[in-house]
Amino acid sequence: INIILFHFFRDDFIANMIKDLQTKYLEKVPKDEDFIDFDLNTFNNLAQTLIVLLLGITKRDYLNHLYNSQYVRVYIHMLTVTNTGVYKLTSNISNLVDTRRLILDCCKEFL
């Protein structure tokens, strides 16, 4: 779960793939009607579900808590560095406020 969240928030690989697909299909004339663009609400739901699952697993088992504690730095960077990953795909950071609040909860739990 930690690695998935890292790749969405901190790594440009997935964001660049999404941008490449948007360039390929959204700027095409005539537009491809079968192409479904990146949906930020669906992403928020996915990320929030993963974080709630992570918190649930962590609170129940001390070993999981110790394991996930090593990712605190990654979560802090997810909150502070906003020019990479999924942040490139949204024009307004407030669209991610609920997800960012859960990431902050992860930081508090793992510290």
Secondary structure, 3 states (H helix, E strand, C coil): CHHHHHHHHCCHHHHHHHHHHHHHHHCCCCCCCCCCCCCHHHHHHHHHHHHHHHHHHHHHCHHHHHHHHCCHHHHHHHHHCCCCHHHHHCCCHHHHHHHHHHHHHHHHHHC
